[in-house]
Amino acid sequence: MIVKTKKFQFDKTQYIKFAMLNIAKEWWWAWLVPAAVMLIPVFYKNTLGWSIFIALLLIVLYLLFWFIQFTAVTQLEQFKLIFERLRYEIDSRNIRVFKTDKEGFIIEWNKIKRVEKKKSGYLFVISKAQFLYFPYEVFQGEQSIKLLETILKRKNLLA
């Protein structure tokens, strides 16, 4: 069986949100650096103010760096295809992406790292900055969603 979606477009603000959350999950250890900076007052007296300032500055710079990176992705020509209106066909062999009825490409299942079931749809994580997002309303009914979940469970991508 094939799960077919309606033609839809991945929203750029939603992409940035998912990318920021994904980077926070994948690079969780980066949050240990500000925590380590906060330990400076244990070894040196009268440095609490500076250590708080430096820790907050590191957090702001880290988040700003990734926000700028992901915002730039939405503007680049080579990533333009991600944000166009596309139609998908999902089966147990691969994911077919169609720009038109004759123009498209295939994504193999081994490229998908994991799938997250969100309140509003499914997020297929390919890399830290590449995603496929399928809101529930793009599927052709409840039966299509159940079939997709069955495929994902067989591929061990959905718990």
N, C-alpha and C positions, 0 to 999 in steps of 0.2 A: 504494500500500500504506500501511496505517496501523499504527504501532507503538503497541500498547496496554500500559499498565502495570497492575500490581496496585494496590490501594489501599494507600497507605503515608503515613507522617507524617515530616516533616522535623524531625530532632532539634534542640533549641534549642542544646545545647552545640556540636554540629557547625556550626550556623549561625554562632555567635560565632567559632569557629575559622576558618571560611572567610572571614568578614568581616574579621577581623584580618589574615589573609594577603593578602586583596585590597587592603586599605588600604595595606599595606606595599609592595605592587607598584605601585599606582596613584600613590601619593604618595611615591615613592622620594626625591624631592628634599628632603623634610622631614628626612631623615637627614643632610643636609649642614649643618644648623644646629649640632648638637652637634659635628660635625667642625670647623666654623669657630670655635666656642668653644675648642676644643682648640688652636687656633693662637695664642691670646692670649699665651701665654708666649714666643712668638717675638719679640713686640714689647715686652712688659713683663716685666721680671725678677721673680722670686719670686712668680709667680702660678700656678704649675703645680697646686698643691693646689686652689685655688679654681676653676680652669678645669675640672679633672677633676670636682669636685663639681657645678658648674653643668651640665656636659655630661650627667652621669648623671641629675641632677634633671630636665633637659629630656626625656631619653629616657623616664624613668619617668612623668612627667606626660603626655607624648604618648600612651604606651601605655594609661595609666589612663583618659585622656579617651575614647579610642575604645572601650575595653572597656566603660566605663559606657554609652556611646551604644548599642552593639550589645546589651548586656544589657537596656537599657530597651526596645529594639525588641521583644524577646521577650515583654515584659509589656504592651505597648500594645494596646488594643482594635482599632485600625485595622489592625494587622499580625497579628491573631489567625488570619486565614484561612491565612496561610503555614504555620502549624504544626498545621493540622488534617489529618485523614486525607483524602487526595485521590487521585483516579485521573486519569491523563493519557492523551490520545490525540495522537500526534505524526505529522504527515504533512508533505509538502513545501509545503503552503499555510500552516499555522499549528500552534499547540499548543493543544489544547483541555483545559481543566482542569475536572474534575467533582467537586463536593462530593457530590451525589447523581446519580441517573440523569437527572434533569430540571433540576438546578440547577448552573450552572457559568459559565465565561467563557472567552474566547479571548485568547491572547497571540500577536501577530503576530511573524514572524521578524525584522522590522526593529527590534524592541525588544531583541533579544539582541545584546549587544556581542561576546561571545566564548564559546567552550565549552572547558573544560579537561577532559582525560581524566585522572582520578585512578586510584589503585590500586583503589579500591572503587566507582567509578562516574563519572558525568558531571556536571560542574558548569556550569550555564548562568548566565552573569553578565549581569544586566539593568542593574544600576547598582552603585555601590560598596556598597550595603547591601541589594540585592535579588538573590536567587538562586533557581534551581530546581536541586535536586540529585536525581539518579536513581541510586541504588545498582544494581549489576548484578542483584541478586536480585529486583528488582521487574519485570524484563522477563520475557516469556513464552518464554524460551529463547534460545539462541545466535543463531538466525535474526533475532529482533527486534533484538538488539544490532548485528548486521551491517547491517540495514536502517537503523537509526538512524545509524550511522557513514556510510553512503552518503548519507543526507539531509544530514548535517552537512557532509560534504565538498563536496557540490553547492552548499551555501549559503556555502561558504568560511569556515566557523566552526571547523573542525577541520583542523589541518595534516595 
